[in-house]
Amino acid sequence: MKKRLLLPGLVALLVGTVVLVITGYMRLLAVPLFLVFSTLRLLFDSLPQRLLWFGMLALAVPVIWRSLGLGAMTLLPQQGAADQLAHGRVGEWLELLQNARETTYQKWELAQQLRQLVLQVLSEQEGLPSQQIWRRLDNGTLAISPEVLLLLRVPRIIAPSQQHPSRAREQVLERQIAATVEYLNDKLTSLAGASE
């Protein structure tokens, strides 16, 4: 709102000044304005410098206090449980799962994250680096369900033409994601059972 009034205000000030100059009333206003300005300057110069610095600090401290949010900390309401859960790795997965419902690209991003997680789990379980896991997957010496294997083969970069695939391709991706989640659940359950 203030920005909207700035331009008309400047135009009005300019027009008013031009009118005062043209009509000759500027002399009547200039003398009192000069006297006010001179008096304020004299008053300002007569104040001790320490007092001026103290006044500036007194003005700056509340501004800094508010900008840092130190005063508002106690007034803020406590964040809800959903906000507190949205931190860390679990929060990232929760966000990925929620976003995957919206667009195909988000499903593809979830597939990429699941792909990384499957490779991490297999690498941990087999005690091998991911390059050797890939060799074993290519050789067929590592038992894994075909849908999970297909998800592992999903390209890392999605082409613009693939961003809007057919409904059938989208359903295949959804089945691969569901199978991968089930596979990970089984693997992690068996790993947890073996560690007990």
Backbone as CSV, one residue per row, in Angstrom:
resi,resn,N_x,N_y,N_z,CA_x,CA_y,CA_z,C_x,C_y,C_z
1,MET,0.827,-1.187,0.000,0.000,0.000,0.000,0.871,1.250,0.000
2,LYS,1.967,1.221,0.770,2.843,2.383,0.841,3.518,2.630,-0.509
3,LYS,3.847,1.553,-1.217,4.498,1.708,-2.514,3.536,2.333,-3.525
4,ARG,2.273,2.031,-3.400,1.285,2.608,-4.311,1.139,4.113,-4.104
5,LEU,1.302,4.553,-2.878,1.142,5.969,-2.563,2.422,6.769,-2.781
6,LEU,3.543,6.090,-2.948,4.811,6.778,-3.087,4.872,7.633,-4.347
7,LEU,4.543,7.065,-5.485,4.607,7.811,-6.740,3.627,8.978,-6.776
8,PRO,2.341,8.774,-6.413,1.445,9.947,-6.388,1.889,11.005,-5.386
9,GLY,2.467,10.602,-4.278,2.945,11.555,-3.282,4.102,12.382,-3.808
10,LEU,5.029,11.739,-4.513,6.152,12.469,-5.101,5.675,13.435,-6.182
11,VAL,4.722,13.003,-6.989,4.171,13.876,-8.030,3.480,15.080,-7.385
12,ALA,2.706,14.839,-6.327,2.021,15.934,-5.640,3.031,16.899,-5.022
13,LEU,4.099,16.389,-4.443,5.135,17.242,-3.866,5.806,18.086,-4.941
14,LEU,6.120,17.488,-6.076,6.743,18.220,-7.175,5.815,19.305,-7.719
15,VAL,4.548,18.951,-7.920,3.576,19.922,-8.427,3.391,21.052,-7.414
16,GLY,3.302,20.713,-6.147,3.141,21.725,-5.108,4.321,22.671,-5.059
17,THR,5.546,22.141,-5.171,6.740,22.985,-5.166,6.756,23.918,-6.369
18,VAL,6.419,23.389,-7.539,6.380,24.225,-8.744,5.331,25.321,-8.596
19,VAL,4.174,25.003,-8.052,3.116,26.000,-7.862,3.580,27.082,-6.894
20,LEU,4.261,26.687,-5.791,4.743,27.674,-4.818,5.810,28.580,-5.426
21,VAL,6.684,28.012,-6.246,7.723,28.824,-6.886,7.092,29.802,-7.861
22,ILE,6.154,29.322,-8.643,5.524,30.179,-9.657,4.725,31.300,-9.000
23,THR,4.005,31.002,-7.976,3.148,32.010,-7.344,3.910,32.939,-6.405
24,GLY,5.153,32.625,-6.048,5.937,33.506,-5.205,5.788,33.237,-3.721
25,TYR,5.062,32.222,-3.358,4.882,31.919,-1.936,6.061,31.134,-1.364
26,MET,7.001,30.761,-2.195,8.136,29.988,-1.720,8.953,30.798,-0.728
27,ARG,9.046,32.117,-0.942,9.799,32.961,-0.007,9.157,32.935,1.373
28,LEU,7.837,32.896,1.389,7.150,32.888,2.683,7.388,31.578,3.440
29,LEU,7.553,30.476,2.705,7.793,29.180,3.352,9.269,28.925,3.603
30,ALA,10.138,29.458,2.764,11.562,29.156,2.868,12.166,29.699,4.159
31,VAL,11.802,30.889,4.552,12.384,31.495,5.750,12.015,30.700,7.000
32,PRO,10.734,30.354,7.240,10.428,29.563,8.442,11.059,28.164,8.404
33,LEU,11.091,27.548,7.221,11.721,26.222,7.111,13.211,26.310,7.410
34,PHE,13.857,27.360,6.945,15.281,27.544,7.222,15.524,27.751,8.715
35,LEU,14.660,28.515,9.361,14.794,28.736,10.803,14.616,27.426,11.584
36,VAL,13.637,26.630,11.195,13.420,25.331,11.868,14.630,24.433,11.650
37,PHE,15.128,24.366,10.432,16.290,23.540,10.125,17.512,24.011,10.907
38,SER,17.742,25.307,10.962,18.903,25.852,11.688,18.807,25.565,13.182
39,THR,17.625,25.687,13.734,17.431,25.414,15.162,17.680,23.934,15.465
40,LEU,17.159,23.051,14.634,17.375,21.616,14.849,18.850,21.253,14.715
41,ARG,19.531,21.845,13.765,20.956,21.567,13.588,21.747,22.061,14.798
42,LEU,21.421,23.252,15.302,22.096,23.798,16.478,21.865,22.900,17.692
43,LEU,20.633,22.425,17.840,20.306,21.524,18.940,21.068,20.213,18.810
44,PHE,21.141,19.681,17.620,21.850,18.432,17.361,23.341,18.581,17.638
45,ASP,23.932,19.695,17.213,25.358,19.923,17.424,25.696,20.156,18.892
46,SER,24.738,20.605,19.677,25.008,20.902,21.082,24.956,19.660,21.965
47,LEU,24.393,18.567,21.460,24.316,17.333,22.260,25.679,16.656,22.308
48,PRO,26.045,16.069,23.455,27.312,15.345,23.524,27.279,14.096,22.616
49,GLN,28.430,13.792,22.066,28.518,12.669,21.125,28.156,11.350,21.808
50,ARG,28.524,11.181,23.056,28.200,9.942,23.780,26.693,9.733,23.862
51,LEU,25.969,10.790,24.057,24.520,10.703,24.148,23.917,10.267,22.809
52,LEU,24.462,10.769,21.724,23.980,10.373,20.393,24.224,8.876,20.140
53,TRP,25.430,8.415,20.497,25.732,6.991,20.304,24.847,6.121,21.198
54,PHE,24.625,6.547,22.418,23.757,5.797,23.311,22.330,5.721,22.742
55,GLY,21.858,6.837,22.199,20.525,6.849,21.580,20.444,5.918,20.382
56,MET,21.512,5.893,19.572,21.506,4.991,18.411,21.499,3.533,18.855
57,LEU,22.277,3.229,19.882,22.285,1.862,20.398,20.925,1.480,20.983
58,ALA,20.315,2.454,21.671,18.998,2.191,22.249,17.969,1.900,21.164
59,LEU,18.123,2.491,20.002,17.218,2.210,18.883,17.586,0.906,18.173
60,ALA,18.879,0.587,18.114,19.330,-0.588,17.367,19.062,-1.895,18.107
61,VAL,19.193,-1.907,19.413,19.027,-3.153,20.175,17.639,-3.775,19.989
62,PRO,16.536,-3.021,20.105,15.234,-3.661,19.874,15.060,-4.171,18.439
63,VAL,15.628,-3.463,17.486,15.529,-3.909,16.092,16.282,-5.228,15.909
64,ILE,17.481,-5.316,16.469,18.265,-6.549,16.385,17.557,-7.673,17.124
65,TRP,17.029,-7.356,18.283,16.319,-8.348,19.094,15.158,-8.958,18.316
66,ARG,14.377,-8.120,17.655,13.231,-8.614,16.878,13.673,-9.364,15.638
67,SER,14.723,-8.885,14.962,15.152,-9.542,13.730,15.734,-10.921,13.999
68,LEU,16.345,-11.107,15.151,16.854,-12.423,15.524,15.771,-13.332,16.071
69,GLY,14.626,-12.772,16.341,13.513,-13.563,16.836,13.641,-13.949,18.292
70,LEU,14.503,-13.274,19.029,14.710,-13.631,20.423,13.507,-13.288,21.285
71,GLY,12.832,-12.217,20.948,11.681,-11.818,21.743,10.452,-12.636,21.415
72,ALA,10.375,-13.156,20.217,9.192,-13.878,19.767,9.255,-15.365,20.073
73,MET,10.358,-15.842,20.635,10.489,-17.282,20.872,9.428,-17.809,21.829
74,THR,9.165,-17.094,22.857,8.209,-17.575,23.833,6.770,-17.415,23.352
75,LEU,6.560,-16.522,22.385,5.212,-16.289,21.904,4.797,-17.261,20.812
76,LEU,5.776,-17.963,20.187,5.445,-18.890,19.113,4.768,-20.126,19.681
77,PRO,3.727,-20.628,19.015,3.100,-21.862,19.490,4.006,-23.053,19.221
78,GLN,3.828,-24.080,20.001,4.601,-25.299,19.795,4.212,-25.931,18.472
79,GLN,5.218,-26.412,17.737,4.930,-27.052,16.457,4.265,-28.399,16.718
80,GLY,3.419,-28.787,15.780,2.684,-30.030,15.914,3.562,-31.247,15.745
81,ALA,2.984,-32.400,16.026,3.719,-33.654,15.914,4.144,-33.927,14.476
82,ALA,3.331,-33.515,13.512,3.670,-33.744,12.106,4.920,-32.971,11.717
83,ASP,5.063,-31.753,12.240,6.258,-30.972,11.951,7.488,-31.598,12.602
84,GLN,7.315,-32.147,13.794,8.442,-32.753,14.481,8.872,-34.047,13.800
85,LEU,7.929,-34.790,13.210,8.275,-36.018,12.509,8.979,-35.743,11.189
86,ALA,8.780,-34.568,10.644,9.294,-34.263,9.320,10.779,-33.925,9.324
87,HIS,11.524,-34.419,10.290,12.951,-34.173,10.341,13.686,-35.483,10.123
88,GLY,14.806,-35.391,9.487,15.655,-36.555,9.315,15.221,-37.450,8.177
89,ARG,15.771,-38.622,8.184,15.588,-39.592,7.097,14.135,-40.061,6.998
90,VAL,13.500,-40.299,8.125,12.109,-40.758,8.113,11.208,-39.688,7.504
91,GLY,11.452,-38.442,7.840,10.675,-37.346,7.273,10.862,-37.239,5.768
92,GLU,12.086,-37.463,5.297,12.340,-37.437,3.858,11.555,-38.532,3.144
93,TRP,11.545,-39.732,3.724,10.808,-40.839,3.106,9.304,-40.578,3.133
94,LEU,8.837,-40.017,4.239,7.420,-39.684,4.341,7.021,-38.687,3.264
95,GLU,7.849,-37.682,3.068,7.574,-36.681,2.029,7.611,-37.297,0.637
96,LEU,8.575,-38.191,0.400,8.649,-38.866,-0.907,7.394,-39.694,-1.169
97,LEU,6.935,-40.411,-0.160,5.744,-41.247,-0.335,4.499,-40.402,-0.578
98,GLN,4.382,-39.305,0.141,3.221,-38.434,-0.052,3.242,-37.764,-1.423
99,ASN,4.421,-37.343,-1.866,4.527,-36.677,-3.162,4.338,-37.640,-4.321
100,ALA,4.662,-38.914,-4.109,4.560,-39.898,-5.191,3.113,-40.096,-5.635
101,ARG,2.172,-39.711,-4.829,0.767,-39.827,-5.205,0.363,-38.787,-6.243
102,GLU,1.148,-37.713,-6.347,0.736,-36.573,-7.161,1.141,-36.667,-8.626
103,THR,2.423,-36.887,-8.911,2.877,-36.856,-10.301,3.742,-38.061,-10.614
104,THR,3.891,-38.312,-11.894,4.739,-39.410,-12.346,6.194,-39.129,-12.004
105,TYR,6.595,-37.897,-12.141,7.978,-37.552,-11.822,8.287,-37.876,-10.364
106,GLN,7.343,-37.593,-9.469,7.558,-37.891,-8.054,7.652,-39.406,-7.832
107,LYS,6.870,-40.172,-8.602,6.982,-41.638,-8.509,8.355,-42.087,-8.967
108,TRP,8.827,-41.483,-10.053,10.155,-41.831,-10.552,11.225,-41.478,-9.511
109,GLU,11.071,-40.331,-8.849,12.025,-39.937,-7.813,11.998,-40.922,-6.648
110,LEU,10.802,-41.375,-6.264,10.686,-42.390,-5.217,11.376,-43.682,-5.658
111,ALA,11.186,-44.047,-6.927,11.832,-45.249,-7.453,13.351,-45.126,-7.365
112,GLN,13.889,-43.945,-7.645,15.333,-43.739,-7.554,15.830,-43.900,-6.123
113,GLN,15.080,-43.363,-5.179,15.482,-43.488,-3.777,15.380,-44.934,-3.301
114,LEU,14.321,-45.628,-3.743,14.189,-47.042,-3.389,15.322,-47.859,-4.007
115,ARG,15.692,-47.505,-5.212,16.795,-48.180,-5.897,18.066,-48.064,-5.064
116,GLN,18.366,-46.859,-4.591,19.546,-46.657,-3.754,19.461,-47.452,-2.453
117,LEU,18.271,-47.487,-1.875,18.096,-48.213,-0.622,18.268,-49.715,-0.820
118,VAL,17.729,-50.243,-1.916,17.899,-51.679,-2.203,19.375,-52.002,-2.366
119,LEU,20.092,-51.150,-3.094,21.527,-51.388,-3.275,22.274,-51.315,-1.946
120,GLN,21.901,-50.401,-1.081,22.540,-50.312,0.234,22.268,-51.559,1.071
121,VAL,21.001,-52.012,1.045,20.635,-53.202,1.825,21.361,-54.429,1.293
122,LEU,21.376,-54.604,-0.037,22.071,-55.747,-0.629,23.571,-55.678,-0.348
123,SER,24.129,-54.502,-0.435,25.556,-54.336,-0.172,25.882,-54.684,1.277
124,GLU,25.022,-54.244,2.187,25.219,-54.556,3.606,25.041,-56.041,3.878
125,GLN,24.019,-56.628,3.280,23.712,-58.041,3.516,24.788,-58.950,2.929
126,GLU,25.232,-58.634,1.735,26.222,-59.481,1.073,27.651,-59.122,1.458
127,GLY,27.841,-57.941,2.043,29.187,-57.510,2.420,30.034,-57.160,1.208
128,LEU,29.387,-56.673,0.166,30.083,-56.336,-1.076,29.816,-54.886,-1.454
129,PRO,30.755,-54.271,-2.191,30.474,-52.921,-2.684,29.401,-52.963,-3.778
130,SER,28.810,-51.807,-4.044,27.685,-51.761,-4.989,28.076,-52.186,-6.398
131,GLN,29.338,-51.986,-6.821,29.756,-52.415,-8.153,29.672,-53.940,-8.284
132,GLN,30.076,-54.653,-7.241,29.993,-56.110,-7.273,28.545,-56.587,-7.188
133,ILE,27.725,-55.841,-6.477,26.289,-56.171,-6.436,25.712,-56.072,-7.835
134,TRP,26.074,-55.007,-8.567,25.587,-54.849,-9.945,26.067,-55.999,-10.825
135,ARG,27.330,-56.432,-10.667,27.835,-57.570,-11.464,27.055,-58.839,-11.162
136,ARG,26.776,-59.050,-9.885,26.016,-60.256,-9.514,24.580,-60.181,-10.032
137,LEU,23.996,-58.995,-10.048,22.656,-58.835,-10.607,22.669,-59.101,-12.113
138,ASP,23.705,-58.606,-12.801,23.815,-58.828,-14.242,24.050,-60.310,-14.568
139,ASN,24.854,-60.987,-13.734,25.131,-62.416,-13.954,23.958,-63.305,-13.559
140,GLY,23.058,-62.780,-12.745,21.938,-63.586,-12.266,22.294,-64.447,-11.078
141,THR,23.442,-64.189,-10.444,23.864,-64.987,-9.292,23.294,-64.468,-7.979
142,LEU,22.591,-63.350,-8.049,21.972,-62.789,-6.850,20.468,-62.908,-7.013
143,ALA,19.840,-63.635,-6.103,18.398,-63.877,-6.203,17.633,-62.616,-5.790
144,ILE,16.820,-62.158,-6.722,16.010,-60.969,-6.465,14.777,-61.066,-7.355
145,SER,13.654,-60.558,-6.880,12.418,-60.670,-7.663,12.537,-59.859,-8.956
146,PRO,11.858,-60.323,-10.036,11.979,-59.640,-11.333,11.493,-58.186,-11.294
147,GLU,10.428,-57.903,-10.530,9.921,-56.529,-10.485,10.911,-55.593,-9.797
148,VAL,11.579,-56.094,-8.769,12.594,-55.282,-8.089,13.786,-55.078,-9.025
149,LEU,14.147,-56.111,-9.757,15.241,-55.992,-10.718,14.907,-54.962,-11.796
150,LEU,13.646,-54.965,-12.247,13.228,-53.964,-13.233,13.298,-52.559,-12.642
151,LEU,12.939,-52.420,-11.375,13.016,-51.100,-10.744,14.468,-50.647,-10.630
152,LEU,15.370,-51.603,-10.376,16.786,-51.248,-10.311,17.294,-50.778,-11.671
153,ARG,16.644,-51.209,-12.713,17.066,-50.835,-14.069,16.382,-49.564,-14.581
154,VAL,15.528,-48.945,-13.768,14.880,-47.693,-14.165,15.987,-46.671,-14.419
155,PRO,15.928,-45.951,-15.541,17.003,-44.999,-15.833,17.134,-43.925,-14.762
156,ARG,18.374,-43.498,-14.563,18.625,-42.478,-13.542,18.124,-41.113,-13.976
157,ILE,18.116,-40.847,-15.257,17.657,-39.563,-15.774,16.380,-39.811,-16.555
158,ILE,15.342,-39.078,-16.186,14.060,-39.248,-16.861,14.001,-38.282,-18.045
159,ALA,13.708,-38.840,-19.203,13.626,-38.029,-20.417,12.325,-37.230,-20.403
160,PRO,12.314,-36.058,-21.061,11.079,-35.262,-21.106,9.899,-36.034,-21.695
161,SER,10.176,-36.927,-22.630,9.083,-37.704,-23.224,8.522,-38.724,-22.237
162,GLN,9.328,-39.097,-21.238,8.877,-40.082,-20.255,8.207,-39.429,-19.053
163,GLN,8.193,-38.120,-18.993,7.595,-37.447,-17.847,6.074,-37.571,-17.854
164,HIS,5.500,-37.861,-19.010,4.055,-38.068,-19.119,3.809,-39.408,-19.807
165,PRO,4.147,-40.522,-19.125,3.981,-41.833,-19.770,2.515,-42.247,-19.799
166,SER,2.285,-43.339,-20.485,0.923,-43.861,-20.550,0.521,-44.378,-19.172
167,ARG,-0.762,-44.547,-18.995,-1.277,-45.034,-17.706,-0.759,-46.448,-17.438
168,ALA,-0.596,-47.238,-18.496,-0.096,-48.609,-18.315,1.337,-48.588,-17.771
169,ARG,2.186,-47.713,-18.319,3.569,-47.622,-17.850,3.620,-47.103,-16.410
170,GLU,2.733,-46.202,-16.098,2.668,-45.673,-14.739,2.249,-46.766,-13.757
171,GLN,1.308,-47.612,-14.171,0.877,-48.714,-13.304,1.998,-49.729,-13.113
172,VAL,2.793,-49.960,-14.159,3.939,-50.866,-14.033,4.922,-50.312,-13.008
173,LEU,5.186,-49.005,-13.089,6.088,-48.369,-12.131,5.536,-48.471,-10.712
174,GLU,4.236,-48.295,-10.550,3.615,-48.423,-9.227,3.767,-49.844,-8.691
175,ARG,3.572,-50.856,-9.559,3.751,-52.250,-9.116,5.202,-52.514,-8.732
176,GLN,6.128,-51.958,-9.506,7.543,-52.147,-9.185,7.881,-51.502,-7.837
177,ILE,7.327,-50.338,-7.596,7.565,-49.660,-6.314,6.984,-50.484,-5.174
178,ALA,5.750,-50.977,-5.347,5.117,-51.778,-4.296,5.916,-53.056,-4.033
179,ALA,6.370,-53.715,-5.102,7.155,-54.941,-4.938,8.487,-54.647,-4.252
180,THR,9.077,-53.516,-4.570,10.352,-53.144,-3.957,10.177,-52.842,-2.478
181,VAL,9.108,-52.158,-2.132,8.841,-51.872,-0.720,8.622,-53.178,0.038
182,GLU,7.889,-54.093,-0.553,7.655,-55.399,0.084,8.965,-56.165,0.229
183,TYR,9.792,-56.138,-0.806,11.094,-56.803,-0.767,11.963,-56.213,0.339
184,LEU,12.002,-54.881,0.415,12.794,-54.223,1.460,12.270,-54.557,2.850
185,ASN,10.958,-54.609,2.988,10.365,-54.969,4.277,10.807,-56.367,4.683
186,ASP,10.748,-57.315,3.736,11.176,-58.689,4.041,12.655,-58.736,4.403
187,LYS,13.484,-58.039,3.618,14.928,-58.067,3.855,15.276,-57.439,5.210
188,LEU,14.671,-56.280,5.479,14.990,-55.596,6.729,14.454,-56.363,7.941
189,THR,13.307,-57.034,7.769,12.778,-57.860,8.843,13.706,-59.036,9.114
190,SER,14.195,-59.664,8.031,15.106,-60.795,8.218,16.446,-60.346,8.811
191,LEU,16.922,-59.138,8.406,18.159,-58.610,8.995,17.958,-58.308,10.480
192,ALA,16.812,-57.744,10.829,16.534,-57.431,12.237,16.412,-58.714,13.044
193,GLY,15.784,-59.759,12.448,15.648,-61.031,13.138,16.977,-61.720,13.330
194,ALA,17.878,-61.563,12.357,19.188,-62.204,12.447,20.072,-61.521,13.484
195,SER,19.860,-60.240,13.717,20.689,-59.511,14.675,20.254,-59.744,16.113
196,GLU,19.063,-60.299,16.317,18.577,-60.512,17.698,19.132,-61.730,18.309
